[in-house]
Amino acid sequence: MGINFKWDITYRCNLNCNHCVNGNFLNQTDQELSTEGVKKVIDRLSDIDTDYVHLLGGEPTFRKDFYEIMDYFGEKKRVYN
């Protein structure tokens, strides 16, 4: 059994939910990883026994590179189940 990761890949969000645990960080993108930075993390995850990666944030699909990131996960089949 491998490790499960929960990863906030962005704090961009179009909502303002009262229950959001990231509410104080929403729409702050100054420390968001670049596409290449995300890929480096994915590379590191593929080197360890990982069952799944749950992408969170605000709303992960707000990243313009979201599909590129998903494609890269697909190339690293040990990470992307």
matplotlib code that plots the C-alpha trace (Angstrom):
import matplotlib.pyplot as plt

x = [0.0, 1.4, 1.1, -1.9, -1.3, -3.6, -2.1, -3.3, -2.0, -3.7, -5.7, -7.6, -11.4, -14.6, -16.4, -16.2, -17.5, -17.8, -16.5, -13.4, -10.2, -8.2, -10.4, -7.7, -5.5, -8.0, -6.9, -3.4, -1.2, 2.2, 3.6, 1.9, 4.2, 4.9, 4.0, 7.6, 7.6, 4.5, 6.1, 9.1, 6.9, 5.1, 8.5, 9.4, 6.0, 6.6, 9.8, 8.0, 5.1, 2.1, -1.5, -3.1, -2.8, -5.9, -5.6, -7.2, -6.8, -9.3, -10.4, -7.6, -9.3, -8.7, -5.1, -4.5, -2.1, -4.5, -4.8, -1.1, -0.6, -3.2, -1.4, 1.9, 0.3, -0.8, 2.8, 3.8, 1.4, 2.7, 1.3, -1.9, -4.4]
y = [0.0, 3.3, 6.9, 9.1, 12.8, 15.7, 18.7, 22.2, 23.1, 26.5, 28.8, 30.3, 30.0, 31.6, 30.8, 32.2, 29.3, 29.9, 26.4, 26.6, 25.7, 27.8, 30.8, 33.1, 32.1, 32.2, 33.9, 34.4, 33.1, 34.7, 31.4, 29.1, 26.6, 27.1, 24.3, 23.1, 23.2, 21.0, 18.6, 18.3, 17.4, 14.8, 13.4, 13.1, 11.5, 8.9, 7.8, 6.7, 4.2, 6.5, 5.1, 8.4, 12.2, 14.2, 17.7, 20.4, 24.1, 26.5, 25.1, 23.1, 23.4, 27.2, 26.6, 27.3, 24.3, 21.9, 19.6, 19.6, 18.6, 15.8, 14.6, 14.6, 12.5, 10.1, 9.7, 8.8, 5.8, 4.8, 8.1, 8.5, 5.7]
z = [0.0, -1.1, 0.2, -0.6, -1.3, -1.0, -2.9, -3.2, -6.6, -6.7, -4.4, -7.4, -6.9, -8.0, -4.8, -1.3, 0.8, 4.6, 5.3, 3.1, 5.0, 2.5, 2.7, 3.8, 0.9, -1.9, -5.1, -3.9, -6.6, -5.8, -4.5, -6.9, -8.6, -12.3, -14.7, -14.6, -10.8, -10.7, -13.1, -10.9, -7.9, -10.1, -11.0, -7.3, -6.6, -9.3, -7.6, -4.4, -3.8, -4.4, -4.6, -5.6, -5.7, -4.8, -6.4, -4.3, -3.8, -4.5, -7.9, -9.6, -13.0, -12.9, -13.7, -17.4, -17.5, -15.8, -18.8, -19.4, -15.7, -16.1, -19.2, -17.4, -14.6, -17.2, -18.4, -14.9, -14.6, -11.1, -9.7, -11.8, -11.1]

ax = plt.figure().add_subplot(projection="3d")
ax.plot(x, y, z, "-o")
ax.set_aspect("equal")
plt.show()
